[in-house]
């Protein structure tokens, strides 16, 4: 039995543990894989689908069902079948969040067969923890809750993912990827998988040039470079980058750009507050290691730049900018836009940021 998790770091640790168990052929009779982050669910499902039975066995002992086309009673009936020629019967239920009459499946999960391995993939949200299906899966099998990472958690995960591939990545490359792809682990992993097989033989370090060449993210025009230009008050460069981003709305949606700017000014506000506290309260300014902990960051490279940026802004203006970013977050979602396009809204926002 495994306890459900509620934090990304716990979810990631449990994911690694389950991967190790599957590779060691330590299987549970039931896997309820649920939650908002699809990457972990899909990866575990694939490992189970390909790791329990060999190719010949899968043709007659492995069944894949879909929640939209099935119901709890049908799934339970399949689960009670005896595998042909020994081994396991593997039943995989995809899109289980759409499964009708889950209470009928709970009659099976309350007393599962040792010869059947049931894999339930419940995406988009977690299963209702008050219902019998969840409770019986928790009591008699493994429940894995897949949690989306927060903005400050994705960089550490990305670094670990790259290292797991036997590669290294420059801090500026991490910033470039995160500012472009956000916290979409599935998309990040797919892009990095493609990049890993495209790198020249023997190359182990991923640079911004590699990101541009193999993933297609411009190292000159992206949210990371926009945030840098705004932070150093380079109006002309910021507007030039914004114009480029606006001409590529699918790659650079306004909401993602605003989130990147909000993250930058949030960090500037924190650093400036700590400096004010040092001057006014005589509280020592944190060491770099302590500051990284406060900012929930592991990027020493970015920290040096942040200290320089923050000196250019006073916190009264930063507080005003954070309010602007909240306002334009709403506009990016269609609230009170005044009929303006995303390109016009971004240019308007930047000019307001630069206005003293």
Secondary structure in CASP SS format (residue, H / E / C, confidence):
PFRMAT SS
TARGET T0000
AUTHOR 0000-0000-0000
METHOD secondary structure of the structure
MODEL  1
X C 1.00
X E 1.00
X C 1.00
X C 1.00
X C 1.00
X C 1.00
X C 1.00
X H 1.00
X H 1.00
X H 1.00
X H 1.00
X H 1.00
X H 1.00
X H 1.00
X H 1.00
X H 1.00
X H 1.00
X H 1.00
X H 1.00
X H 1.00
X H 1.00
X H 1.00
X H 1.00
X C 1.00
X C 1.00
X C 1.00
X C 1.00
X C 1.00
X C 1.00
X E 1.00
X E 1.00
X E 1.00
X E 1.00
X E 1.00
X E 1.00
X C 1.00
X C 1.00
X H 1.00
X H 1.00
X H 1.00
X H 1.00
X H 1.00
X H 1.00
X H 1.00
X H 1.00
X H 1.00
X H 1.00
X H 1.00
X H 1.00
X H 1.00
X H 1.00
X C 1.00
X C 1.00
X C 1.00
X H 1.00
X H 1.00
X H 1.00
X H 1.00
X H 1.00
X H 1.00
X H 1.00
X E 1.00
X E 1.00
X E 1.00
X E 1.00
X E 1.00
X H 1.00
X H 1.00
X H 1.00
X C 1.00
X E 1.00
X H 1.00
X H 1.00
X H 1.00
X H 1.00
X H 1.00
X H 1.00
X H 1.00
X H 1.00
X C 1.00
X C 1.00
X C 1.00
X C 1.00
X C 1.00
X C 1.00
X C 1.00
X C 1.00
X C 1.00
X E 1.00
X E 1.00
X E 1.00
X E 1.00
X E 1.00
X E 1.00
X C 1.00
X H 1.00
X H 1.00
X H 1.00
X C 1.00
X E 1.00
X C 1.00
X H 1.00
X H 1.00
X H 1.00
X H 1.00
X H 1.00
X H 1.00
X H 1.00
X H 1.00
X C 1.00
X C 1.00
X C 1.00
X C 1.00
X C 1.00
X C 1.00
X E 1.00
X E 1.00
X E 1.00
X E 1.00
X E 1.00
X E 1.00
X E 1.00
X E 1.00
X C 1.00
X C 1.00
X C 1.00
X C 1.00
X C 1.00
X C 1.00
X C 1.00
X C 1.00
X H 1.00
X H 1.00
X H 1.00
X H 1.00
X H 1.00
X H 1.00
X H 1.00
X H 1.00
X H 1.00
X C 1.00
X E 1.00
X E 1.00
X E 1.00
X E 1.00
X E 1.00
X C 1.00
X C 1.00
X C 1.00
X C 1.00
X H 1.00
X H 1.00
X H 1.00
X H 1.00
X H 1.00
X H 1.00
X H 1.00
X H 1.00
X H 1.00
X H 1.00
X H 1.00
X H 1.00
X H 1.00
X H 1.00
X C 1.00
X C 1.00
X C 1.00
X E 1.00
X E 1.00
X C 1.00
X H 1.00
X H 1.00
X H 1.00
X H 1.00
X H 1.00
X H 1.00
X H 1.00
X H 1.00
X H 1.00
X H 1.00
X H 1.00
X C 1.00
X C 1.00
X C 1.00
X H 1.00
X H 1.00
X H 1.00
X H 1.00
X H 1.00
X H 1.00
X H 1.00
X H 1.00
X H 1.00
X H 1.00
X H 1.00
X H 1.00
X H 1.00
X H 1.00
X C 1.00
X C 1.00
X C 1.00
X C 1.00
X C 1.00
X C 1.00
X E 1.00
X E 1.00
X C 1.00
X H 1.00
X H 1.00
X H 1.00
X H 1.00
X H 1.00
X H 1.00
X H 1.00
X H 1.00
X C 1.00
X C 1.00
X C 1.00
X C 1.00
X C 1.00
X C 1.00
X C 1.00
X H 1.00
X H 1.00
X H 1.00
X H 1.00
X H 1.00
X H 1.00
X H 1.00
X H 1.00
X H 1.00
X C 1.00
X C 1.00
X C 1.00
X H 1.00
X H 1.00
X H 1.00
X H 1.00
X H 1.00
X H 1.00
X H 1.00
X H 1.00
X H 1.00
X H 1.00
X H 1.00
X H 1.00
X C 1.00
X C 1.00
X C 1.00
X C 1.00
X C 1.00
X C 1.00
X C 1.00
X H 1.00
X H 1.00
X H 1.00
X H 1.00
X H 1.00
X H 1.00
X H 1.00
X H 1.00
X H 1.00
X H 1.00
X H 1.00
X H 1.00
X H 1.00
X H 1.00
X H 1.00
X H 1.00
X H 1.00
X H 1.00
X H 1.00
X H 1.00
X H 1.00
X H 1.00
X H 1.00
X H 1.00
X H 1.00
X H 1.00
X H 1.00
X H 1.00
X C 1.00
X C 1.00
X C 1.00
X C 1.00
X C 1.00
X C 1.00
X H 1.00
X H 1.00
X H 1.00
X H 1.00
X H 1.00
X H 1.00
X H 1.00
X H 1.00
X C 1.00
X C 1.00
X C 1.00
X C 1.00
X H 1.00
X H 1.00
X H 1.00
X H 1.00
X H 1.00
X H 1.00
X H 1.00
X H 1.00
X H 1.00
X H 1.00
X H 1.00
X C 1.00
X C 1.00
X C 1.00
X C 1.00
X H 1.00
X H 1.00
X H 1.00
X H 1.00
X H 1.00
X H 1.00
X H 1.00
X H 1.00
X H 1.00
X H 1.00
X H 1.00
X H 1.00
X H 1.00
X H 1.00
X H 1.00
X H 1.00
X H 1.00
X H 1.00
X C 1.00
X C 1.00
X C 1.00
X C 1.00
X C 1.00
X C 1.00
X C 1.00
X C 1.00
X C 1.00
X H 1.00
X H 1.00
X H 1.00
X H 1.00
X H 1.00
X H 1.00
X H 1.00
X H 1.00
X H 1.00
X H 1.00
X H 1.00
X H 1.00
X H 1.00
X C 1.00
X C 1.00
END
